[in-house]
């Protein structure tokens, strides 16, 4: 089976959707610390319904000279320098995340990963900044394209805040656990899958039955 014939590659034009959430020391990706990162690759089940895969979540050591705003820590509850915090260097956290993403890409016949996030450009900005700092040469994620669940939830449920969108979608949401990268990534993955699955009929009518193929290997590699 060629990669374009595999269901996930066909569904997203050769891209593998991977939910990413970050917790940070502020809003500036160039200067503020990356403190947590979590990733949830998405999979198609036997019925071709999109489902969350396993979550990977890591505490991250602030890079040398990183700015950390007290207001940001008040929201996420992280103590970056707690002696019992099992934090990894940025480069090691990226290595582990990217290794698992590449494995899922191979399994799905996809050529590249595409970030899914709630206010996705925030997460993508911090991911790209960490990649640049660490000199990572093989970043599996598209550098600027992404799927934003704040936008999708606004269309589907009339809500853009993650907690409100999840509750409107009938998903559980624990406010105490929120602002943990692993928890928020998991809820975001569930929300994205629910929206995509709800639009399955529209996709099948407009894409699968179209005369033009949904995508080709060459197109996916060029994007």
Backbone torsions as a table, in degrees:
resi	resn	phi	psi	omega
1	UNK	NA	124.5	176.2
2	UNK	-71.3	161.5	-175.8
3	UNK	-59.9	-37.2	-177.4
4	UNK	-69.0	-19.1	179.1
5	UNK	-85.0	-11.5	179.1
6	UNK	-77.0	140.3	-170.1
7	UNK	-55.9	-45.2	-177.8
8	UNK	-67.2	-42.7	178.9
9	UNK	-62.3	-38.3	179.4
10	UNK	-69.6	-37.5	-175.7
11	UNK	-66.4	-38.2	-175.1
12	UNK	-123.5	33.6	173.5
13	UNK	55.7	40.3	177.1
14	UNK	87.6	1.0	178.5
15	UNK	-98.9	140.0	173.1
16	UNK	-98.8	116.7	176.3
17	UNK	-73.5	128.3	179.0
18	UNK	-130.1	120.2	178.6
19	UNK	-76.4	131.3	177.9
20	UNK	-128.2	135.3	172.3
21	UNK	-131.7	140.3	177.5
22	UNK	-124.8	148.3	167.5
23	UNK	-114.8	136.7	-167.2
24	UNK	-136.1	174.0	177.2
25	UNK	-94.3	13.8	-179.7
26	UNK	164.1	-162.1	-175.5
27	UNK	-105.7	-10.2	-175.7
28	UNK	-96.4	109.7	-175.6
29	UNK	-65.5	-25.8	-177.5
30	UNK	-78.2	-28.4	-172.6
31	UNK	-118.5	-21.6	-171.9
32	UNK	-97.6	148.6	-171.8
33	UNK	-68.8	140.9	164.9
34	UNK	-87.9	118.5	-172.0
35	UNK	-109.5	-29.6	174.5
36	UNK	-144.8	148.5	172.9
37	UNK	-143.4	139.0	178.4
38	UNK	-137.0	147.5	179.7
39	UNK	-138.5	139.5	178.0
40	UNK	-130.1	99.0	172.9
41	UNK	-65.5	144.1	-179.2
42	UNK	-101.0	149.3	-176.6
43	UNK	-132.7	158.9	172.7
44	UNK	-101.8	133.3	179.2
45	UNK	-84.8	-173.1	-176.2
46	UNK	-63.1	-21.5	178.5
47	UNK	-98.1	13.0	-178.1
48	UNK	61.1	30.7	171.8
49	UNK	-96.7	138.4	-177.6
50	UNK	-75.7	133.3	-177.6
51	UNK	-136.1	149.5	173.8
52	UNK	-68.3	139.4	169.5
53	UNK	-86.2	-158.9	-178.9
54	UNK	-79.1	142.6	179.5
55	UNK	-87.9	138.2	167.9
56	UNK	-111.0	131.6	-178.5
57	UNK	-141.5	133.8	-177.2
58	UNK	-136.6	138.6	163.7
59	UNK	-74.8	145.0	-175.3
60	UNK	-125.2	136.4	175.9
61	UNK	-72.4	135.0	174.9
62	UNK	-58.8	136.3	178.9
63	UNK	-69.6	156.0	-178.3
64	UNK	-56.2	127.7	179.6
65	UNK	82.6	6.6	-177.9
66	UNK	-65.1	141.3	173.6
67	UNK	-85.1	138.1	177.4
68	UNK	-133.2	116.2	-178.6
69	UNK	-85.9	133.2	178.6
70	UNK	-59.2	-35.2	-179.5
71	UNK	-64.0	-35.4	179.0
72	UNK	-68.1	-40.9	179.1
73	UNK	-67.9	-30.3	177.4
74	UNK	-65.4	-29.2	179.2
75	UNK	-81.5	-48.3	-174.3
76	UNK	-90.0	-11.5	175.5
77	UNK	70.4	18.5	-177.4
78	UNK	-88.5	136.7	168.8
79	UNK	-106.8	97.6	-170.7
80	UNK	-60.3	-25.0	-173.8
81	UNK	-113.9	20.7	176.9
82	UNK	-63.9	132.8	-175.1
83	UNK	-64.0	-21.1	-179.2
84	UNK	-99.6	6.5	179.3
85	UNK	-78.1	117.5	-174.5
86	UNK	-82.9	69.2	-172.7
87	UNK	-91.0	145.1	175.9
88	UNK	-103.1	154.7	169.0
89	UNK	-62.7	150.2	-179.1
90	UNK	-51.6	-46.3	-175.1
91	UNK	-63.2	-35.0	179.3
92	UNK	-73.6	-39.6	176.8
93	UNK	-61.8	-43.2	177.3
94	UNK	-63.9	-41.4	-179.5
95	UNK	-58.7	-43.8	-178.5
96	UNK	-69.7	-44.3	179.0
97	UNK	-61.8	-49.9	-175.3
98	UNK	-66.2	-35.2	178.2
99	UNK	-61.8	-42.7	179.2
100	UNK	-70.5	-37.8	177.6
101	UNK	-62.4	-43.9	179.9
102	UNK	-63.8	-36.7	178.0
103	UNK	-62.4	-44.2	178.7
104	UNK	-67.0	-35.4	176.6
105	UNK	-61.2	-45.9	179.2
106	UNK	-61.4	-45.3	-178.5
107	UNK	-62.0	-33.8	-176.1
108	UNK	-92.5	-3.9	-177.5
109	UNK	71.0	26.2	-178.3
110	UNK	-96.9	151.8	-177.5
111	UNK	-96.6	-20.3	-176.9
112	UNK	-156.6	155.3	174.0
113	UNK	-95.4	151.3	174.3
114	UNK	-126.7	130.3	-175.0
115	UNK	-74.0	133.6	170.8
116	UNK	-111.5	130.9	-179.8
117	UNK	-156.1	163.9	174.7
118	UNK	-94.6	112.1	-162.3
119	UNK	61.6	62.3	-163.7
120	UNK	-63.3	-31.1	-177.3
121	UNK	-68.0	-23.2	173.6
122	UNK	-64.4	-51.5	-179.4
123	UNK	-64.5	-42.2	179.7
124	UNK	-64.1	-37.3	178.6
125	UNK	-62.5	-43.8	179.0
126	UNK	-70.3	-36.2	176.6
127	UNK	-63.5	-47.7	-179.7
128	UNK	-63.7	-37.3	178.9
129	UNK	-65.3	-40.9	177.9
130	UNK	-66.0	-39.8	177.3
131	UNK	-59.3	-43.7	179.7
132	UNK	-65.5	-45.8	-179.8
133	UNK	-59.8	-40.3	-174.3
134	UNK	-86.2	-4.2	179.2
135	UNK	65.8	31.5	179.9
136	UNK	-70.4	126.9	-176.3
137	UNK	-91.6	-26.4	-174.9
138	UNK	-120.6	81.6	176.9
139	UNK	-88.3	117.8	-176.5
140	UNK	-72.7	-13.2	-175.2
141	UNK	-87.0	144.5	171.3
142	UNK	-59.5	136.2	-171.9
143	UNK	-72.1	-19.5	-178.7
144	UNK	-140.7	-21.7	178.0
145	UNK	-79.1	147.5	-179.4
146	UNK	-162.3	166.4	171.3
147	UNK	-109.3	127.5	-176.5
148	UNK	-108.9	115.7	-179.0
149	UNK	-74.7	-18.9	173.8
150	UNK	-64.0	-42.7	177.2
151	UNK	-67.3	-48.0	-177.7
152	UNK	-63.0	-40.6	179.9
153	UNK	-68.6	-33.4	175.5
154	UNK	-62.4	-39.8	178.4
155	UNK	-70.4	-46.3	-172.1
156	UNK	-80.7	-35.9	-171.2
157	UNK	-126.0	-4.4	-179.1
158	UNK	73.2	18.3	-179.2
159	UNK	-132.4	140.5	179.3
160	UNK	-116.0	-16.6	174.8
161	UNK	-78.0	135.2	-173.1
162	UNK	-57.7	-47.2	-178.5
163	UNK	-60.7	-47.7	-177.9
164	UNK	-66.8	-38.3	179.0
165	UNK	-66.3	-42.9	179.6
166	UNK	-61.7	-45.8	-179.9
167	UNK	-64.4	-39.6	177.7
168	UNK	-64.0	-31.0	179.2
169	UNK	-82.6	-1.0	-179.8
170	UNK	82.2	19.2	-179.8
171	UNK	-98.6	146.5	177.0
172	UNK	-70.3	149.2	176.5
173	UNK	-148.6	119.2	-179.4
174	UNK	-102.4	107.9	-176.6
175	UNK	-62.1	-29.0	179.2
176	UNK	-66.6	-36.5	-179.2
177	UNK	-83.2	-13.4	-178.0
178	UNK	-63.6	159.8	-176.8
179	UNK	68.4	19.1	160.4
180	UNK	-101.7	132.9	-174.8
181	UNK	-59.1	-42.0	-178.9
182	UNK	-64.4	-42.6	-179.1
183	UNK	-68.5	-47.8	-177.3
184	UNK	-65.4	-36.7	177.8
185	UNK	-64.4	-39.7	179.5
186	UNK	-65.0	-46.2	179.0
187	UNK	-65.6	-39.1	178.6
188	UNK	-64.0	-40.1	178.3
189	UNK	-62.2	-44.5	179.3
190	UNK	-62.4	-41.0	-179.9
191	UNK	-64.7	-46.9	-179.7
192	UNK	-61.2	-45.8	180.0
193	UNK	-60.4	-40.0	-178.6
194	UNK	-65.0	-41.2	179.2
195	UNK	-66.6	-46.9	-179.2
196	UNK	-60.7	-44.6	-178.7
197	UNK	-65.9	-33.2	178.6
198	UNK	-66.4	-27.9	-179.1
199	UNK	-95.8	12.4	-176.8
200	UNK	-58.6	-41.9	-179.6
201	UNK	-62.2	-40.7	178.1
202	UNK	-63.4	-44.5	178.7
203	UNK	-59.4	-48.8	-176.2
204	UNK	-63.7	-37.8	-179.8
205	UNK	-69.5	-44.0	-171.3
206	UNK	-91.7	-21.8	-176.1
207	UNK	-112.4	-56.3	-174.8
208	UNK	-64.2	-30.5	-179.1
209	UNK	-94.1	2.5	179.4
210	UNK	-74.0	154.9	179.9
211	UNK	-74.5	-29.6	-179.9
212	UNK	-85.2	136.0	178.4
213	UNK	-59.5	152.1	-177.9
214	UNK	-66.7	-24.4	179.9
215	UNK	173.7	164.8	178.3
216	UNK	-128.5	164.7	178.3
217	UNK	-57.9	-45.2	-177.1
218	UNK	-63.9	-40.3	179.6
219	UNK	-64.2	-44.4	-178.1
220	UNK	-62.7	-39.2	-178.5
221	UNK	-72.3	-27.9	-177.2
222	UNK	-79.6	-24.8	-175.6
223	UNK	-72.5	NA	NA
